[in-house]
Amino acid sequence: MTTAVRPPVGELLRGWRQRRRLSQLDLASDAEVSARHLSFLETGRARPSREMLLRLAERLEVPLRERNELLLSAGFAPAYGRRGLGDPDMAAVTRALDLVLTAHEPFPALVVDRSWELVMANRGVDLFLEGLPAHLLEPPVNVLRLSLSPEGLAPRVLNLPQWRAHVLHRLAREADLTGDPALAALHRELTALPGGTDRSTPDGIAVPLRLRAGDDVLCFLSTVTTFGTAVDLTAAELSVEAFLPADAATARWLAARSAGGEAGPAARAAG
């Protein structure tokens, strides 16, 4: 049995500081420590306390999962737990997610984790999943892969180059901010898919999702909601992606569909 070798905590701190494009002086000033002491921490000449690590991680906006890694590398116990959504302690979280998803109907809304895997969805999401191959809907479903895949939603996205540029830019930013190699690998995978990218400045107020639905064209704007005060890894890494109609015609279409529609594959895809 082998034990994983963790990088020195000073090396990790320096990496996060550089990722945030801060000088030692900038970070030291923000964290109210001397630049000399911070330099000693990064080079291993001084050992950080648990409180100092958490203070620096807060200033550097290190995700909770990676804060635990910092603590472990310094020889401390993790500060943040991870509970499953089925855990009784998470009942308030699941109720809140259910409330947001249900209140958003008939408009599509879904919950994803940090890896962009589908966790929950409302009935409006069936619009996106109808007619897709069954093998793409087997859990776990990665919604970014599903949306940009030639077998998935991509052929129905009328502004695919523009939408791809938006999705790939957002994913690249998340991979950089978190330092998560899995997100970086997903970005490389999706970049290699066909569809092109349009990086020109879009008209209007936001990049829309223009979707073909039979003979109709629907237009959506997306919003993101997160648990801003979460101290549990699962809750902190969940986000609600909600799609709002960008025009009156789309709103009417969705309302009419909801009035006569039935539940589709969204629940199955969420596992």
N, C-alpha and C positions, 0 to 999 in steps of 0.2 A: 504494500500500500504506500503510495507516494502522497506527500503533502504539497499543495500548490505554493509556489514561492511568490510572495507579493512584492511589488516594487517598493522601495523605500518611500516613506510618507513624504519626505522632502521632495523627492522626484515627482510624486503625484501633485503636490501643491504647486510646484513650479510649472508643471504641465497645465494645470487649470488656470494659473495666472496668465500664462502665455496665450492660452486659448481665448481668454477674455481680453487680450491685448492691453494688459495693464503692466506698468513698470512696478518694481519693488516699492518704489517711493509712493506710487499711487495707491497700491493695496495697503501698505503700512499706514498711510494717512487715514484711509477709509476705516481700517480696523483698529485704529488708535493704538498701534504698536510702533516701535522704532524700526526703521528700514534695516538697521544692523541686526536686530533680533530676527526679523523675517529672513534675512540672508542666511543667518545661522540655521534656521529651521529648514530652509530649502537645501542647504549643503550637508545637513546631518550633524552639524557641530552642536546643535541644541535639540532637545526632544520636546515637542509641543505637548502641552496639557490637553486633556479632553476638551475643556472649555475653549482653549485657544483654537483648536481644530474646528470646532463647531462655529466659532465666530468668523474665522477666515472662510469657511465653506459658505456661510450665510452671505458674506460680502461678495464672494465669487459666484453666487447663485448656482452652486453645485447641486444637481438633482439629488433627492434623498437616497436613492440607491447607491450613488457614488459617494455620498457622505459616509455611508456605512463602510464602504471600501477604504476611505481615508482612515476611519477609526480603527478598522481591523489592521491596517498596515502599521499603525502606531501602537498596536497591542491592546487596544480598548475594545470593549463589547460594542456591537452595533446599537445605534440609538433609535432606529426606526424599524418597526415590525412590518410584516406582510401577512395580511389575513385574506382568505378567499372571500368572494362575494357571498358565498353561502354561510359564512361564519355569523353566528348570532350578533356579534359586535358590529357587523357591517349592515345590519338591518336598516339603519337610518340612511345609509348610502344607497342601498338598492331601492328604498322607497322614494328617495329624492330623484333617482334616475328614472324610475317608472313614472313619476309625476311629470318630469320634464318631457319625456318621450310622448306620453299620452296627451299632454296639453298641446303639443306641437301638431298633432294630427288635425287635418288630413295631410299636412306637409311632411315630407320624409325627415327623419332624424335617427341617428344611430350613435352607439357608444363604442369607442375603440380604446385599446390599451396603448402603451408606448410603442409597441411593435406594429401598430395599425391593424391588429387583429380584431375582428368584429366580436363584441361582447354582448350587446343588446341592440334591438332595433324596434321601431314602431311599425305599424302596418303600412305607412306611407312608403317605406323603403322597398316594399314589394315592386313598386314601379321600376326600380333600378335592376331588380333581380329576375324579373319575368323573362322567360325564354333563354336564359343562360344555361350552359351545359351543367348537368348535375355534378360532375366531378369538380367544378369550380366552386360549388356551394357546400362541399363537405368541410366541416369544421376541422381545423381553424381556418377561417376565411380572412385573408389579408385584403382589406378594402382598396388599398392603393394598387395592388397587383390586379385585383378584379377590375378596377376602373380603367386601367391603361392597357390591359391585355387585349390583343386582337381577338381572342375568344370570348372576352368579357364585354364590358360596357363600351369600350373604345369605338367600335364601328357606329354606335348610335350618338356619339358626342360630335356635334356639328362643328364646334370650334376646338377640335382635339389639339392642334399644335399650341394654341393659346392656353388651354386647360392643362396640358402636359407641362408647359413651362412653369405654370403656377404650382402644380403639385411637386415637381422636381425641385424647384427652388425652396419650397417649404420643407421638404424632406431633407435636403442638403443642410439647411439651417438647423434643423432638429438634430441631425447627426453631428454637426459641429458643436452645438451647445451642450449636448449630453456626452459626447465622446463615445457613443455606443457603436461598436464595430458592426453589430447586426443591422443598424439603420444605414450605416455607410454601405454595407453589402447590398441592402435592398435598393439603395439609390443607384448603385452601379447596375444592378439587374434591370431596373425600370428604365434607366437611361438607354440601355441597349435595345429596348423594344421599339418597333416602328411607330411612326406617327408624327415625327418632326416636332420642332418647338418654335413658337413665335414669341420672341422676347420684346416685341415692340410695345410701346405704352398703350394699354387698352383704352378705348373710349368709355365714358361713363364714370361711375364711382367705384367699381370693383370688377374683378374678373368674374364673368358669369359662367355658369354651366348651361350650355345650350344643348338640349337633349331631344332626339327624335323619339316620338311615341306614336307609332302607327303613322297616320297621315298628318299628325300635329307636331308642332315644335314647342317645347316647354323651355322656360328660361328661369334659372335659379340663382340666388345669391346664397353663400354659405356663411355660417357663424360658428364659433367654437366656444364652448363653456367648459370650465374646469373647476375642481374643488380648490379654491385659492388658499385655504388654511389647513389642508390635509397634512397629517403627520404619519400616515400609514402609506406604505409604498403602493399598494393596490389603488387606493383612492387617489393618491397624488398623480398616478400615471394614467388615469382614465380621463377621457374628454368626450364631450357630446358634440357631434358634428350635425348641425341642423341646416336644412335647406329651405329657404324662403322663396316664395314666388317673386320673380323680378318684374312681373307685369300682371295686369288684371286678367288677361286671357289665361295665363297659367293658373292663377288662383281659382278661376271659374272651372277650369278643366279638372283640377284636383278635387274641388268640392263635389262636382258631378260624379266623378269616379268613386269617391268615398260613399256617396249616397247609395250607389248600387253595387259597390265592390265587395269582394270576399277576401279573407286572409290568404296570403300567398306564401312564398318561400322564405320570408325574412326570419321567422322564428327558427326554422330548420338550420339556416346558415349560421345563426348565432350560437347554435349548439346547445 
